[in-house]
Amino acid sequence: MNRFALGAKARAAGYRLAGFDAIGSTNNEALAAAAAGDPGGIWFAALHQTSGRGRRGRPWHSEPGNLAASLLIVPDASPERIATLGFVAGVALNRGLAAILPQGTFRIGIDGADGADGRSRIALKWPNDVLADGAKLSGILLEASKTPDGRSAIVVGCGVNVIAAPEGTPYPATSLRALGVERTAEDVFEALSDAWVEAFALWDDGRGVDAVLDLWRDSAAGIGAPVAVSQDGVVRRGIFETIDSSGRLIIRADDGSRFPITAGDVHFGATASARS
């Protein structure tokens, strides 16, 4: 039996919650609520998701005990600003996880040992992942719909590997349990719901997007390092310089030229440096 509960800040801000032991897709549940005219501000959270999906319709496997959570919102913002909500979710996930993780265990000191004063082992990967020690811990999926009266409805979906990471993925994946952290999906959700309130207030219907992007950059993986981005069979390589004010990844090529990337699969390390 799930014990999902909103955090104190989320309750005070008027958010609502529907919790499930198991569900096909929390995003689908939120999209259905939008189609039915729900005004937004409602979370759908589950301990097990049987038909989840990620970017580009890829399956998202969620083991029982992991967190699947989707938030329906109806923001009063331009389409360009709405497109940056994934960064709001990234900041919220990063802060929510930081709130429940033992600080000493999740910071690395100068000597490589765990320590409270070093860099965090949790990082944000463009455009929509959270990494722990370089492996995927969490993913974000934004989907858009319309309310019956024609307003834009956005579903912010978040999946967190709490007790187990999926097997057979084409990328390294991890879980909180594998990292030595024994917390529940309900713990993670409560912290996430409160962190979302703060990040969404900072975003302020898009007026505060620059401040959100600054926070995202502060926790970004790979800035200043070689990166390869593949899209539709084309691979672009260079140095991950930054993300711009629209959230595009900016790559600096060997000749010093810069080009923006709006979508694609990002690779760091040896894969990014390899030349065919």
Secondary structure as the mmCIF struct_conf table of DSSP 4:
data_model
#
loop_
_struct_conf.conf_type_id
_struct_conf.id
_struct_conf.beg_label_comp_id
_struct_conf.beg_label_asym_id
_struct_conf.beg_label_seq_id
_struct_conf.end_label_comp_id
_struct_conf.end_label_asym_id
_struct_conf.end_label_seq_id
HELX_RH_AL_P HELX_RH_AL_P1 ALA A 8 ALA A 12
TURN_TY1_P TURN_TY1_P1 ALA A 13 GLY A 14
STRN STRN1 ARG A 16 PHE A 20
BEND BEND1 ASP A 21 ALA A 22
STRN STRN2 ILE A 23 ILE A 23
BEND BEND2 GLY A 24 GLY A 24
HELX_RH_AL_P HELX_RH_AL_P2 THR A 26 ALA A 35
TURN_TY1_P TURN_TY1_P2 ALA A 36 GLY A 37
BEND BEND3 GLY A 40 GLY A 40
STRN STRN3 ILE A 42 ALA A 46
BEND BEND4 LEU A 47 LEU A 47
STRN STRN4 GLN A 49 GLN A 49
BEND BEND5 THR A 50 SER A 51
STRN STRN5 ARG A 53 ARG A 53
HELX_RH_3T_P HELX_RH_3T_P1 ARG A 55 GLY A 57
STRN STRN6 PRO A 59 PRO A 59
TURN_TY1_P TURN_TY1_P3 PRO A 64 GLY A 65
BEND BEND6 ASN A 66 ASN A 66
STRN STRN7 LEU A 67 ILE A 73
BEND BEND7 ALA A 77 ALA A 77
HELX_RH_AL_P HELX_RH_AL_P3 PRO A 79 ILE A 82
TURN_TY1_P TURN_TY1_P4 ALA A 83 THR A 84
HELX_RH_AL_P HELX_RH_AL_P4 LEU A 85 ILE A 100
BEND BEND8 LEU A 101 LEU A 101
HELX_RH_3T_P HELX_RH_3T_P2 GLN A 103 PHE A 106
STRN STRN8 ARG A 107 ILE A 108
TURN_TY1_P TURN_TY1_P5 ILE A 110 ASP A 111
BEND BEND9 GLY A 112 ALA A 113
STRN STRN9 ASP A 114 ASP A 114
TURN_TY1_P TURN_TY1_P6 ALA A 116 ASP A 117
BEND BEND10 GLY A 118 GLY A 118
STRN STRN10 ARG A 119 SER A 120
BEND BEND11 ARG A 121 ARG A 121
STRN STRN11 ILE A 122 LYS A 125
TURN_TY1_P TURN_TY1_P7 TRP A 126 ASN A 128
STRN STRN12 ASP A 129 ALA A 132
TURN_TY1_P TURN_TY1_P8 ASP A 133 GLY A 134
STRN STRN13 ALA A 135 LYS A 146
TURN_TY1_P TURN_TY1_P9 PRO A 148 ASP A 149
BEND BEND12 GLY A 150 GLY A 150
STRN STRN14 SER A 152 VAL A 160
BEND BEND13 VAL A 162 ILE A 163
HELX_LH_PP_P HELX_LH_PP_P1 ALA A 165 PRO A 166
BEND BEND14 GLU A 167 GLY A 168
BEND BEND15 PRO A 170 TYR A 171
STRN STRN15 ALA A 173 ALA A 173
TURN_TY1_P TURN_TY1_P10 LEU A 176 GLY A 180
HELX_RH_AL_P HELX_RH_AL_P5 ALA A 185 TRP A 203
TURN_TY1_P TURN_TY1_P11 ASP A 204 GLY A 208
HELX_RH_AL_P HELX_RH_AL_P6 VAL A 209 ASP A 218
TURN_TY1_P TURN_TY1_P12 SER A 219 SER A 219
STRN STRN16 ALA A 220 ALA A 220
BEND BEND16 ALA A 221 GLY A 222
TURN_TY1_P TURN_TY1_P13 ILE A 223 GLY A 224
BEND BEND17 ALA A 225 ALA A 225
STRN STRN17 PRO A 226 GLN A 231
TURN_TY1_P TURN_TY1_P14 ASP A 232 GLY A 233
STRN STRN18 VAL A 234 ILE A 243
TURN_TY1_P TURN_TY1_P15 SER A 245 SER A 246
STRN STRN19 LEU A 249 ARG A 252
TURN_TY1_P TURN_TY1_P16 ASP A 254 ASP A 255
BEND BEND18 GLY A 256 GLY A 256
STRN STRN20 ARG A 258 ILE A 261
BEND BEND19 ALA A 263 ALA A 263
STRN STRN21 ASP A 265 PHE A 268
TURN_TY1_P TURN_TY1_P17 GLY A 269 GLY A 269
HELX_RH_AL_P HELX_RH_AL_P7 ALA A 270 SER A 273
#
